[in-house]
Amino acid sequence: MKNSIRIASGQGFWGDLQDAPVRQVTAGPIDYLVMDYLAEVTMSILQKQKRKDPRLGYATDFPAFIGRVLPELKAKGIRVIANAGGVNVEACAEAVFAEAKKLGVTGLTIGIVTGDNILDEIDALLAKPEVKLANMETGEPLATVRDLVISANVYFGAFPIVEALAAGADIVITGRSTDTGLTLAPMIHEFGWTADDWDKLAAGTVAGHILECGGQASGGNFLGDWRAVPDLAHIGFPIVEARPDGTFTVTKHESLGGLVSPATVKEQLLYEIGDPAQYITPDVVADFTTIQLTDDGPNRVGVHGIGGRPCTPFYKVSAAYSDGYMSGGTLTYTWPEALDKAKAADQILRTRLADLGLTFDEMRTEFVGVDACHGPLTNRLADPEEVQLRVGVRGHDLASVTRFGMELAPLILTGPPSVTGFAGGRPKPREVVAYWPALIPKTAVTPSVELREM
């Protein structure tokens, strides 16, 4: 058993800083690189891509990244774990092998974790009496939107990844695994933690939560003294130095920018959590109220004291369904009377849409620079130098949403003066993808782990 391992965050979402994982590999020692690509809406986007082209459906940035650093990964023995497989894990693995072939790299073993994509199995699963897939927020049965469902994925935890690591995978590619499971898995693998080591599993889960958003734990998007964060242009993503007893230290490569402090770590700990005493994952229920932090010096924060409780008998399911269309656009009005001009333009637009008899489920107007972020005007400038009118509509009538886009541009010459900022042509309708969270018994679905070699 190793005394410690260094697990580095490489991506916080699909579209994150492209050089960040390269710097993690090249700027100092690490044992594992974990890369989180998937948000809830990402799964539906990937499913659409796969329907158009069966070779797609995964995070295409990932094979390209591997192609940049694969020789160094092999030379340093760095293992990579990523949920970049989306809804086409097999194709993602083949794309990585293609990059390795171009580089002349051989002896590469990829572990793939599948079984999370249940889109084609929904009806068979619903036929089982124990499977409901009711909306966790409203209690509605999935039958109310069944014909509109475009993606459905189960959140698997760390243990399928552990299985792939134990089998010798250099790179593990998953579909919809939990963000925290990517970091927890190498701790379980290296330290021999068992499935009922609740406190240790909770500690690894907290470590995963700190790493999952990339640079947000090392000074990015920092609400504290953000001006004191050095060299954000070359921000070093966080690294966890994990130990067998479940304690760990959050740090970063010394040569890179950014900041790791108790304040930056605390902000990330608060990100996207509900009840802090019940952070539920497939592996454990972590109690965030037990977390203890220590300032261990420049860019070093110690974490310890974390408590955990037994996991639940359910997996979470992230499903998405088509829920109509939306469209939106902007116009910018300048001083003097910029706000009055923008408000008048909004009323003119609404009158014209009503005259046409168009119907929308929702129409929303924001005056950016005045009320878009902070609500109605309070103690800000009464006559700002410029105001951006931002208008959006949502509805199930495609014709109405399409016509909205045709009515915005005419305001340039048929509305208030001093308008600019209209570019890109008429706003086009876009499909609205709605989220459907549900639970499924763990007994109803089984992850599959497979090794592929070249």
Helices and strands as residue ranges (DSSP letters): E 5-11, H 20-26, E 32-35, H 40-52, H 61-76, E 79-82, H 89-103, E 109-114, G 119-121, H 122-126, G 142-144, G 146-148, E 149-154, H 159-166, E 171-174, H 181-191, H 198-211, G 214-217, G 226-228, G 232-234, E 239-242, E 248-251, H 262-269, E 279-280, E 285-287, G 288-290, E 292-295, E 301-304, E 307-309, E 314-334, H 338-355, E 362-368, E 386-395, H 398-408, H 411-414, E 419-420, E 430-441, G 442-444, E 448-453
